[in-house]
Amino acid sequence: MLVLALSVNAAAAQSRPSTVSRLCAASRQDVLSRGAIVLGTGGQTYDRFVRDRSFCQFDEFIDPAWVPSRDTPACFVGYRCKVGPFWDD
């Protein structure tokens, strides 16, 4: 019984909101209000989205992020932190 309770708690701790089952505005509001959040983007895929560069490491830049949502195929939710220069050489 204890093993079952632990496995249920572990699964609950790993759950994340899925953008594909939510309205675009709800996912966008989560990013704005929390500053940084991990969102599921369909199936087993997920990513970390941020409100602005202050939620990235010092050597990262922000890249606009669009995800699928329940009401639109390309919902702007915020940004992803990326490593390296923000321009191509």
Buried (B, 14 or more C-beta within 10 A) or exposed (E): EEEEEEEEEEEEEEEEBBBBEBBBEBBBEBBEEEBBBEBBBEEEEBBBBBBEEEBBEEEBBBEEBBBBBBEEEEBBBBBBBEEEEEEEE
